[in-house]
Amino acid sequence: MELIDCREGVKLCLDVINYATAKDRKVILKNIKSNIWDIIMSNNSNSYLIILKLIHCVDDTILIDKFILKDMKQKMDKFL
Protein backbone atom coordinates (compact mmCIF):
# COMPACT_ATOMS: atom_id res chain seq x y z
CA MET A 1 0.00 0.00 0.00
CA GLU A 2 2.96 2.34 0.45
CA LEU A 3 3.60 2.26 -3.29
CA ILE A 4 0.38 4.07 -4.11
CA ASP A 5 1.23 7.06 -1.92
CA CYS A 6 3.64 8.55 -4.43
CA ARG A 7 3.60 9.16 -8.16
CA GLU A 8 6.61 6.94 -8.83
CA GLY A 9 5.00 4.07 -6.92
CA VAL A 10 1.86 4.31 -9.06
CA LYS A 11 4.03 4.31 -12.19
CA LEU A 12 5.81 1.21 -10.93
CA CYS A 13 2.50 -0.57 -10.27
CA LEU A 14 1.28 0.32 -13.75
CA ASP A 15 4.49 -1.02 -15.30
CA VAL A 16 4.22 -4.26 -13.33
CA ILE A 17 0.65 -4.73 -14.55
CA ASN A 18 1.75 -3.93 -18.13
CA TYR A 19 4.52 -6.52 -18.18
CA ALA A 20 2.73 -9.22 -16.18
CA THR A 21 1.23 -12.28 -17.79
CA ALA A 22 -2.51 -12.91 -17.65
CA LYS A 23 -2.05 -15.30 -14.72
CA ASP A 24 0.05 -12.76 -12.86
CA ARG A 25 -2.58 -10.06 -13.35
CA LYS A 26 -5.22 -12.33 -11.86
CA VAL A 27 -2.98 -12.99 -8.86
CA ILE A 28 -2.41 -9.23 -8.45
CA LEU A 29 -6.15 -8.63 -8.60
CA LYS A 30 -6.86 -11.29 -5.99
CA ASN A 31 -4.20 -9.90 -3.68
CA ILE A 32 -5.41 -6.30 -3.76
CA LYS A 33 -9.07 -7.29 -3.50
CA SER A 34 -9.35 -6.06 0.09
CA ASN A 35 -7.56 -2.78 -0.69
CA ILE A 36 -9.56 -1.62 -3.71
CA TRP A 37 -11.39 1.11 -1.85
CA ASP A 38 -8.17 2.26 -0.12
CA ILE A 39 -6.52 2.63 -3.51
CA ILE A 40 -9.43 4.67 -4.85
CA MET A 41 -9.60 6.92 -1.79
CA SER A 42 -5.82 7.38 -1.50
CA ASN A 43 -4.31 10.81 -0.98
CA ASN A 44 -2.46 10.43 -4.27
CA SER A 45 -4.52 11.75 -7.14
CA ASN A 46 -3.11 9.13 -9.54
CA SER A 47 -3.75 5.96 -7.55
CA TYR A 48 -7.09 5.25 -9.23
CA LEU A 49 -5.10 4.54 -12.41
CA ILE A 50 -4.05 1.19 -10.91
CA ILE A 51 -7.69 0.07 -10.75
CA LEU A 52 -8.39 1.34 -14.25
CA LYS A 53 -5.32 -0.49 -15.59
CA LEU A 54 -6.46 -3.73 -13.97
CA ILE A 55 -9.95 -3.36 -15.39
CA HIS A 56 -8.44 -2.72 -18.81
CA CYS A 57 -5.86 -5.53 -18.76
CA VAL A 58 -7.54 -8.46 -16.99
CA ASP A 59 -9.41 -10.61 -19.49
CA ASP A 60 -11.75 -12.29 -17.01
CA THR A 61 -14.84 -10.08 -16.74
CA ILE A 62 -16.39 -12.24 -14.03
CA LEU A 63 -13.29 -11.79 -11.89
CA ILE A 64 -13.36 -8.02 -12.44
CA ASP A 65 -17.01 -7.89 -11.46
CA LYS A 66 -16.45 -10.08 -8.43
CA PHE A 67 -13.38 -8.33 -7.02
CA ILE A 68 -13.63 -4.71 -8.12
CA LEU A 69 -17.06 -3.66 -9.32
CA LYS A 70 -19.18 -5.28 -6.60
CA ASP A 71 -17.03 -3.77 -3.86
CA MET A 72 -17.14 -0.34 -5.50
CA LYS A 73 -20.91 -0.54 -5.92
CA GLN A 74 -21.42 -1.45 -2.26
CA LYS A 75 -19.24 1.43 -1.09
CA MET A 76 -20.90 3.91 -3.45
CA ASP A 77 -24.37 2.87 -2.27
CA LYS A 78 -23.35 3.90 1.24
CA PHE A 79 -22.42 7.39 -0.01
CA LEU A 80 -25.64 7.86 -1.91
Kinemage of the C-alpha trace (Angstrom):
@kinemage 1
@onewidth
@group {chain A} dominant
@subgroup {mainchain}
@vectorlist {calphas} color= white
{ca met a 1} P 0.000 0.000 0.000
{ca glu a 2} L 2.961 2.341 0.455
{ca leu a 3} L 3.595 2.256 -3.285
{ca ile a 4} L 0.376 4.070 -4.106
{ca asp a 5} L 1.231 7.058 -1.922
{ca cys a 6} L 3.645 8.547 -4.425
{ca arg a 7} L 3.605 9.157 -8.156
{ca glu a 8} L 6.609 6.937 -8.826
{ca gly a 9} L 4.996 4.067 -6.920
{ca val a 10} L 1.865 4.311 -9.058
{ca lys a 11} L 4.025 4.310 -12.194
{ca leu a 12} L 5.807 1.208 -10.929
{ca cys a 13} L 2.497 -0.567 -10.266
{ca leu a 14} L 1.278 0.316 -13.755
{ca asp a 15} L 4.492 -1.021 -15.297
{ca val a 16} L 4.220 -4.261 -13.329
{ca ile a 17} L 0.653 -4.734 -14.553
{ca asn a 18} L 1.749 -3.933 -18.127
{ca tyr a 19} L 4.519 -6.521 -18.184
{ca ala a 20} L 2.727 -9.216 -16.175
{ca thr a 21} L 1.230 -12.283 -17.793
{ca ala a 22} L -2.514 -12.906 -17.647
{ca lys a 23} L -2.053 -15.299 -14.720
{ca asp a 24} L 0.052 -12.765 -12.857
{ca arg a 25} L -2.580 -10.060 -13.347
{ca lys a 26} L -5.223 -12.333 -11.856
{ca val a 27} L -2.981 -12.985 -8.856
{ca ile a 28} L -2.407 -9.234 -8.449
{ca leu a 29} L -6.150 -8.633 -8.603
{ca lys a 30} L -6.861 -11.295 -5.994
{ca asn a 31} L -4.195 -9.904 -3.679
{ca ile a 32} L -5.409 -6.303 -3.758
{ca lys a 33} L -9.073 -7.287 -3.496
{ca ser a 34} L -9.346 -6.063 0.094
{ca asn a 35} L -7.563 -2.784 -0.688
{ca ile a 36} L -9.558 -1.616 -3.714
{ca trp a 37} L -11.387 1.109 -1.848
{ca asp a 38} L -8.174 2.256 -0.121
{ca ile a 39} L -6.519 2.631 -3.512
{ca ile a 40} L -9.431 4.665 -4.853
{ca met a 41} L -9.603 6.915 -1.794
{ca ser a 42} L -5.824 7.375 -1.498
{ca asn a 43} L -4.307 10.810 -0.984
{ca asn a 44} L -2.460 10.429 -4.268
{ca ser a 45} L -4.515 11.755 -7.143
{ca asn a 46} L -3.113 9.133 -9.541
{ca ser a 47} L -3.755 5.958 -7.552
{ca tyr a 48} L -7.092 5.252 -9.232
{ca leu a 49} L -5.097 4.535 -12.407
{ca ile a 50} L -4.053 1.193 -10.911
{ca ile a 51} L -7.685 0.073 -10.745
{ca leu a 52} L -8.385 1.337 -14.254
{ca lys a 53} L -5.325 -0.486 -15.590
{ca leu a 54} L -6.457 -3.731 -13.968
{ca ile a 55} L -9.952 -3.362 -15.391
{ca his a 56} L -8.442 -2.719 -18.808
{ca cys a 57} L -5.861 -5.533 -18.756
{ca val a 58} L -7.545 -8.455 -16.988
{ca asp a 59} L -9.410 -10.610 -19.487
{ca asp a 60} L -11.748 -12.292 -17.013
{ca thr a 61} L -14.839 -10.076 -16.739
{ca ile a 62} L -16.388 -12.243 -14.028
{ca leu a 63} L -13.295 -11.787 -11.889
{ca ile a 64} L -13.362 -8.016 -12.437
{ca asp a 65} L -17.012 -7.893 -11.456
{ca lys a 66} L -16.450 -10.077 -8.425
{ca phe a 67} L -13.380 -8.330 -7.018
{ca ile a 68} L -13.629 -4.713 -8.125
{ca leu a 69} L -17.057 -3.659 -9.324
{ca lys a 70} L -19.178 -5.276 -6.598
{ca asp a 71} L -17.031 -3.768 -3.864
{ca met a 72} L -17.139 -0.341 -5.496
{ca lys a 73} L -20.907 -0.543 -5.915
{ca gln a 74} L -21.416 -1.448 -2.256
{ca lys a 75} L -19.239 1.426 -1.086
{ca met a 76} L -20.897 3.905 -3.454
{ca asp a 77} L -24.366 2.872 -2.274
{ca lys a 78} L -23.348 3.903 1.239
{ca phe a 79} L -22.420 7.388 -0.013
{ca leu a 80} L -25.640 7.858 -1.908
